[in-house]
Amino acid sequence: MINASNGVDVGELLTNLVEILVSGLSDDVATARYAASIGARTFFKNHATSIYGAMLVPAVSLNRFYAAEGVRSTNLETWKTLTSIDPENYLEAITLFCTDQIAKGDGSSKEAACLCLDDICSKFVSDHLKAIFSNLVDKILHALKTCFDDESWTVRDSAIAACSTIVDSYPSESV
């Protein structure tokens, strides 16, 4: 058993594990994402409210929209079990993770990121959240605009839908 009494830095071990899971949840290969999705779901059973669990929230949020059914359904199931977290606390981290996936990801990652941005921008539009998004709207729109030239019509379509939602939800910030 691993614990602090036998000289193992548990915090460092958990940080490394979460970094591996986030890397897997960002992988271009669906089977790697699926394996990491199972790992993240298992991890959340014991560490949902910890700082380590918080590091996984953005990747789980994005993967609720991933094209591969197993990845999508596993992360959606995990997301529904995270009743102890308030998604509003993670909006900036989710947004930055999505824009990063658009910049670095394959077509399926880009599509999932666009759909996730569309989702959070349509659900979280209260006045106190506008302060979070007002600083991010330019970054989000710039990332989404890079998808307009993608070879995949599903990426282009999801980017256009997300842009529409953002402009509708945050008209003064979208100018």
FENZIJO-V106397 format. One record per residue. N is the residue number from 0. RES is the residue in three letters. PSI is psi in degrees with one decimal (* if undefined). OMEGA is omega in degrees with one decimal (* if undefined). Layout:
BEGIN
N|RES|PSI|OMEGA ; N|RES|PSI|OMEGA
END
This chain:
BEGIN
0|MET|139.9|-179.6 ; 1|ILE|125.8|174.0 ; 2|ASN|171.8|-175.9 ; 3|ALA|-24.8|-176.4 ; 4|SER|-19.6|178.7 ; 5|ASN|22.6|172.6 ; 6|GLY|4.6|179.1 ; 7|VAL|131.8|176.5 ; 8|ASP|98.9|-175.7 ; 9|VAL|-38.4|178.4 ; 10|GLY|-43.4|178.7 ; 11|GLU|-39.0|178.3 ; 12|LEU|-45.2|179.3 ; 13|LEU|-39.2|177.1 ; 14|THR|-45.3|178.3 ; 15|ASN|-41.7|179.4 ; 16|LEU|-44.9|179.9 ; 17|VAL|-40.3|177.8 ; 18|GLU|-38.9|177.4 ; 19|ILE|-42.5|179.1 ; 20|LEU|-43.1|178.6 ; 21|VAL|-39.9|177.0 ; 22|SER|-43.2|177.7 ; 23|GLY|-38.3|178.5 ; 24|LEU|-9.3|178.3 ; 25|SER|0.5|-175.0 ; 26|ASP|149.9|178.2 ; 27|ASP|-16.8|-177.1 ; 28|VAL|124.2|-175.5 ; 29|ALA|-35.8|-179.2 ; 30|THR|-34.0|175.8 ; 31|ALA|-41.6|177.2 ; 32|ARG|-40.2|-179.2 ; 33|TYR|-45.6|179.3 ; 34|ALA|-43.5|178.2 ; 35|ALA|-32.4|177.7 ; 36|SER|-42.7|176.8 ; 37|ILE|-42.6|178.3 ; 38|GLY|-42.5|179.6 ; 39|ALA|-42.0|178.9 ; 40|ARG|-42.8|178.1 ; 41|THR|-42.4|179.7 ; 42|PHE|-43.0|-178.3 ; 43|PHE|-23.6|179.4 ; 44|LYS|-29.4|-178.0 ; 45|ASN|-18.7|-170.6 ; 46|HIS|26.8|-174.2 ; 47|ALA|-41.0|-175.3 ; 48|THR|-0.4|-179.6 ; 49|SER|166.9|176.2 ; 50|ILE|-29.8|-180.0 ; 51|TYR|-40.3|175.6 ; 52|GLY|-38.9|179.7 ; 53|ALA|-30.0|179.5 ; 54|MET|-23.1|-178.1 ; 55|LEU|-19.2|-174.1 ; 56|VAL|-47.3|-178.9 ; 57|PRO|-41.3|-179.2 ; 58|ALA|-38.9|177.4 ; 59|VAL|-40.7|179.3 ; 60|SER|-48.1|179.2 ; 61|LEU|-43.5|-174.6 ; 62|ASN|-5.0|171.0 ; 63|ARG|-16.1|-176.5 ; 64|PHE|8.1|-177.4 ; 65|TYR|147.4|-173.3 ; 66|ALA|-36.7|-178.1 ; 67|ALA|125.2|-173.6 ; 68|GLU|-45.3|-178.9 ; 69|GLY|-42.6|178.1 ; 70|VAL|-49.8|-177.8 ; 71|ARG|-51.2|-175.1 ; 72|SER|-36.9|178.9 ; 73|THR|-43.4|-179.5 ; 74|ASN|-32.8|175.2 ; 75|LEU|-42.4|176.9 ; 76|GLU|-43.2|178.2 ; 77|THR|-45.4|-179.3 ; 78|TRP|-42.3|-178.8 ; 79|LYS|-26.4|-179.8 ; 80|THR|-9.3|-176.8 ; 81|LEU|54.1|-178.6 ; 82|THR|-16.8|-178.2 ; 83|SER|-6.7|179.0 ; 84|ILE|155.2|175.3 ; 85|ASP|111.6|-176.3 ; 86|PRO|-28.2|-179.7 ; 87|GLU|-29.9|179.9 ; 88|ASN|-13.8|-174.8 ; 89|TYR|7.4|-174.4 ; 90|LEU|-42.6|-180.0 ; 91|GLU|-44.0|179.6 ; 92|ALA|-40.3|178.0 ; 93|ILE|-44.7|179.8 ; 94|THR|-46.5|-179.4 ; 95|LEU|-36.9|177.2 ; 96|PHE|-42.6|179.9 ; 97|CYS|-44.8|179.7 ; 98|THR|-33.1|175.7 ; 99|ASP|-41.0|178.6 ; 100|GLN|-34.4|176.2 ; 101|ILE|-42.1|-177.9 ; 102|ALA|-36.1|-171.9 ; 103|LYS|-18.3|-166.5 ; 104|GLY|172.0|173.3 ; 105|ASP|-177.2|-177.7 ; 106|GLY|-43.4|-179.5 ; 107|SER|-37.9|178.0 ; 108|SER|-42.5|179.3 ; 109|LYS|-45.1|179.8 ; 110|GLU|-45.9|179.3 ; 111|ALA|-39.7|179.3 ; 112|ALA|-43.6|178.1 ; 113|CYS|-44.2|179.7 ; 114|LEU|-38.0|178.5 ; 115|CYS|-44.0|177.3 ; 116|LEU|-41.1|176.6 ; 117|ASP|-44.8|-178.7 ; 118|ASP|-51.6|-175.8 ; 119|ILE|-32.3|179.5 ; 120|CYS|-22.5|178.0 ; 121|SER|-27.7|-176.8 ; 122|LYS|-29.0|-173.4 ; 123|PHE|75.7|-176.1 ; 124|VAL|17.4|-179.5 ; 125|SER|161.3|-175.8 ; 126|ASP|-41.3|-177.0 ; 127|HIS|-17.1|176.6 ; 128|LEU|-17.0|179.6 ; 129|LYS|-30.6|178.4 ; 130|ALA|-38.2|177.8 ; 131|ILE|-50.4|-174.4 ; 132|PHE|-26.8|-178.7 ; 133|SER|-32.1|177.4 ; 134|ASN|-15.2|-174.8 ; 135|LEU|-12.1|-174.1 ; 136|VAL|-45.4|179.4 ; 137|ASP|-44.8|179.9 ; 138|LYS|-42.3|179.9 ; 139|ILE|-49.4|-178.7 ; 140|LEU|-38.4|177.1 ; 141|HIS|-44.9|179.0 ; 142|ALA|-43.8|-179.4 ; 143|LEU|-37.1|179.1 ; 144|LYS|-30.5|178.6 ; 145|THR|-19.6|179.8 ; 146|CYS|-14.0|-177.9 ; 147|PHE|-26.1|-179.9 ; 148|ASP|7.2|-179.2 ; 149|ASP|148.3|-179.3 ; 150|GLU|-18.3|-179.0 ; 151|SER|125.5|179.6 ; 152|TRP|-29.4|-179.9 ; 153|THR|-33.6|176.2 ; 154|VAL|-47.6|179.8 ; 155|ARG|-45.6|-178.2 ; 156|ASP|-45.6|-179.3 ; 157|SER|-32.6|176.9 ; 158|ALA|-41.9|178.8 ; 159|ILE|-42.9|178.6 ; 160|ALA|-42.9|179.7 ; 161|ALA|-42.1|177.3 ; 162|CYS|-43.1|179.1 ; 163|SER|-44.8|179.4 ; 164|THR|-43.6|-178.3 ; 165|ILE|-45.4|-179.8 ; 166|VAL|-36.8|178.3 ; 167|ASP|-41.3|-176.6 ; 168|SER|-30.7|-175.9 ; 169|TYR|64.6|-174.2 ; 170|PRO|-41.8|-177.0 ; 171|SER|-28.0|178.9 ; 172|GLU|-15.7|-174.3 ; 173|SER|2.8|-175.9 ; 174|VAL|*|*
END
